Each structure stands twice: as C-alpha cells, then as structure tokens.
Amino acid sequence: MSAACGCEFGCVGFQEAMKLCDKIRYLREVEGQLRGLGRAMTQGELVRAMREEMRESDGTLSQSYLSQIESGARPHLTNTTRLLLARFFKVHPGYLVDDPEGYHAELLSDLRAQHTLDEKLDLWLIGGAERFRRDPELRRALLAIARHEDSRRCLLLLESILETPSLSERLLEVLRPESGTMPVQQRTPLLVAAESSTRAARKNSAQGNGSKSNGSKGNASARRGGSKR
C-alpha cells in the first residue's frame, strides 16, 4: 500500500500480523483515499463522518476514545464499538481485533484469502486513481469501481462489454452522449502492439530459416551435379 496510496505505516496487513491500532489507521487511510482526500481521514473527520452518515441507533464514537484505540491505550473494543466501526468501514467485525501471534497470510482461510484479494484490488484501483489524478474523469471512474462492494465483478463485466462487438460504443451513446462529440485520438493499445511485434519477429525468423534451408539444398544439388561431371 505504500506505493499505491502513500500509507505512512506500510502495507503489513497483507503480509504479517497487525495490531488493532494499525488496522484502524489503515482503514482511515483507505477511507480518505476513497473519499478523494488524497490522504488519510483525520480522527476528527472520521468521528464527524460517522455522526453524519450513520443512524443514531447505531451509536457514536468520540475522538478521545478513537485516539486511545490508535495509541494502544485501549487494546480491545467493546462489541458495540466494533460493530459500529465495522459498519462504517464496511469490513467484517472479526477483522477489528489484533492478529494472533504467528499469523501469516498463507494460513488464511479461503474466505479471508478472497477478502484480502479484494482489498488488494481496491488498493490497486486507488493507487491508479492517484497516479492519473490529472485526468479527473478517469480518476473518478477508478474510485467508483474501488467503492463498489464487488470491484472484481465490475472489471469482469467491463471485459465482457469490451469483448461484445459494438456494445461499448452503444453504451457510451446512451450513458455518456457527450463523449460522442469529443474527438478521440486513435492509437494501438500497448498489448496489441507488443503481440503484433512478437508475431512479426516470429514470421521473419521463420522466413529466414526457410531461406537458409533452401540455400543449403541448392548448394547440395550443385555439389552433386559437379561430381557427376
């Protein structure tokens, strides 16, 4: 995550054990990126957002309490607070505990492994959004996919759309009609260009081998003819 979105405390959550305080800071970082801040949400911003966006019946959280959690002074959450934070960050409540000693990512269950894969994909999308922040439309599109509850499925859907002839053009005409009035610079995608270069190189190599073979046959015939004379 350090390379993807500038997290100051590293992406240890994917590789080794994390404390609860690390996880809360990590979630503040991700939430800030998803909200377009380009940085982690501050503790004060997080508390205000929870008050504004969640129902009163869900409960509330003070900044001092959150500060105690992140400093490690309060190593455990009450069940009510754990559910509140899990609901706000959209994570499983079981994630909001210290990882056990000897924790390693390869020991995760299939369900947790899939959850980690989804997290990595979302962070990759967030990193891409920050890398292309000079293109507001592209940045907004990448963050929209990252915000979706199943970003992997969104990308698979995009693949199906692009592989269906003319479907992407028709969808653009309906959903983004303004795009049709803008000139589009035609280019050869890098992947297609690379594949074309590889095929051309193989073809030239095959032709070269064929010429060498024909030359060898001609020389052999000439030698045989000379010996007869």
N, C-alpha and C positions, 0 to 999 in steps of 0.2 A: 504493500500500500504506500510505502514511502515514495516510490517512483510514480505511482499512479495519481495520488491526490495530495501529496505533501504532508502526510501524517507525521507528527513530530516524534511519536513514540514507537514507530515501526509497525510492521505487519506480523508481529509474533503470533497473532491469533490463529494464523493458518498453519504455523509450524510447531509451536510449543505451548506449554501451559500459560494461561493468562489469569491474573487476579481479577476479581470483580471490579476493582477501581480502574484497571486498564480497559476493561470491556466498556465501562461507561464512557470513558474518554474517547475510546474508539468509535462508539456509537454517536457521540456528539460530533466527531469529525465527519463521519459519513452523512449524518443528517444535515450538517452545514453545507456539504457539497451538493446534496440532493436539492436543497433549497436555493441553490445558486449563490451562496455567500462566498464561495471560493476559499473557505476556511472552516474551522470547527465552530459550531454554535457555542457561545459562552454559556456558563451556568445560568446566568440571569436570563438569557434569551430562551434557553431550554425551559426554565420554570414558567416564564410568561407564555410560551407557546402551549405548554401543557394546560395552563389555566384557560387559555382562549379556545383551544381546539378540542378539549375533552369535556365530557359531561361532568356536572358537579357530583353526580352519584359515584363517579369513578374515583373521586378523592383528589387530593392535591399534594404538592411536594414543595418544601421550602428550599431556598438556595443554601441555607446553612446546613440542612440535612444532606443535600446533594454534595456539598463541599466535604462533609465528614466521610461520605462514602468514597469519594475520589482520593481523599488523603489517606484512606486506610484506617481512620479512627473508628469507623463503623464498618467492620468487615462483613457483616451479614445484613440482609434486608428482611423486613417483615414481609409476610406473604402478600399483604395489601399493596405495599410499595413495589414489590417485584411484579405483580400483575399490572400495576399502573404503568411502570416503565416498559414492560414487555408490550403492552397495548399501544403505547405511544410510538416506540421504535419498530413495532411490527416484527418482533422476534419471539421465539418460544421462551416462556418463563424459565425453563430449565437452563437456558443459556446464561442467565444472570446469577451465576454462582462462581466461586473460584474453581478453576480446573483442578482435578486431583493430581497428586504427586505422580510422576511417571507418565503423565499424559503425553501422547504423541498422536499426530494427525492420522497416521496409518492405522491406529487402533479404533478409529471411529466406526460406528455402525453405518450401514448403507444409507439410512435416513439422514444421519448427521453429515455423511460424506456428500450427499446430494445438496444439503443445505450449505455446506462450505463451498461447493462448486457454484451455487447460485450467488453467494457472496462475492466470490472471485470475479464472476461475470459482471456483477453490478459495479464493482470497483474498477474493472477494466473499462466499462462504459463511462463511468465518472471521469476516469483519467483521460479518456478520449475527448470528452466534452471540454475538459480544461485545456487540453492540447490544441483544440480547434476553437478556442473561445473567441477568436477574431471573426468567426463565422457564426453569428447569433442563431440562425435557423438550424444549422447542423448541431450546435451545442444544445439547443433546446430539444431537438429530436433525440439525441443520445441520452439526455437526462430523463426524458419521458419514458424511454424503454427501461432505464435503470429503476425508475419509480414503480413500474408495473410489478404486480405480485409474481409474475412468471416471465421474466425478461428472456429466458431461453426460448420459451414458446413464441415470443414475439419475433425473435430472429429467425426461427424455423418457418414462421408464417411469411416473413419477408422473402425467404428463399423460395417458397412455393409461388409467391406472387411473381417474382422475377423470372422463374422458370416457365411460367404460363405466358405464351406469346401474346403481346399487346395488352396484357392485363394491367401492367404498371402504368402504361400511358392512359388507359381508360380511367383508372382510379385517380390519377393526377387531374384529369379533366373534370372529374366530379368533385373531388375533395379539395384540390388546390388549383382552381381555374386560373388564378393569377400566374401560375408557373408557365402556362402555355403561351403567355405573351412575352416572356423573357427569353432572349437568345441563349441557346445552350451551346457551349463550345464542345465540339465533337473530339473525343480522344479515345485512344486504345487503352483499355484497362491494363494495369501493370501485369496482372496474372496472365491475361490473354497474350500480351506482348512476349512475355517470358516463354510461354508454351509455344508460340509461333517460332521464336528464335531457336528453341530446342529442336522442333521438328525440322526446320531448315538445316540446322547443323547436321542432324542425322541423315537427311536426304543427301547433302553434299558429301558426307562421309561415305555413304553407300555408293554414290556415283563414282567417287574416287577409287574405291575398292574395285568397282566393276571395270574401270579403265585400266587399272593395274593388271587385273586378271586377263583382260583382252590382250594387253600388250605382251603378257607372258606367253599366251597361246600363240600370238603371231611370231614371236621370237623362236619358239619351239618349232613351229612349222618351217620357218626359214632354215633352221639348222638341219631339219630332216631333209628338206629339199636340197640343201648344199651337199649333204653326204651322199645322196643318190647320184648327183652329177659326178 
